[in-house]
Amino acid sequence: MSTKKSTDSHKSEVRIAITNVSGEVAFESPLGAEKIRELVASALTTGNALILSDVRGKEIIVPADKIGFVEIGDQSERRVGFGTP
């Protein structure tokens, strides 16, 4: 059995808070953190909606004036077994 490193290492976890809504939108994006940061900055600067897609191809659209905050993190590797921190 060979182990092959995934080519999807650029995925990011994204969490978006929307103003006047108690919940948050959380999803995994196929885009890297830098690209997501650029899209968020562009949406906030121009006032256009922030449009991102998740790893399953669904689109998430948030009006720029409703964005409370955006948290971007690298996808964490899932650890399996005993004694892993």
Buried (B, 14 or more C-beta within 10 A) or exposed (E): EEEEEEEEEBBBBBEBBBEEEEEEBEBEBBBBBEBBBEBBEEBBEEEEBBEBBBBEEEEBEBEBEBBEEBEBEEBEEEEEEEEEE
